[in-house]
């Protein structure tokens, strides 16, 4: 956990929500997926396992081109862990 000063610096380095690819188009596509994910019938594009209706999920970008979406994925165990691994490659 970062202190307030370092957390602020970290957020500035990450860029704005829009700079990271989360614009109105992203919001519309996520809203389209939300009712399907809520049924529990959607599988994570990354691991292939079901996303339960109560589980946090993200609309996953392509790992090589953030302009493209791959589909819903588990928020904590797939999407954000993949982002963490990618950030450590740099």
Buried (B, 14 or more C-beta within 10 A) or exposed (E): EEEEEEEEEEEEEEEEEEEEBBEEEBEEEBEEBEEEBBEEEBBBBBEEEBBEEEBEBBBBBEEEEEEEBBBBBBBEBBBBEBBEEEEEEE
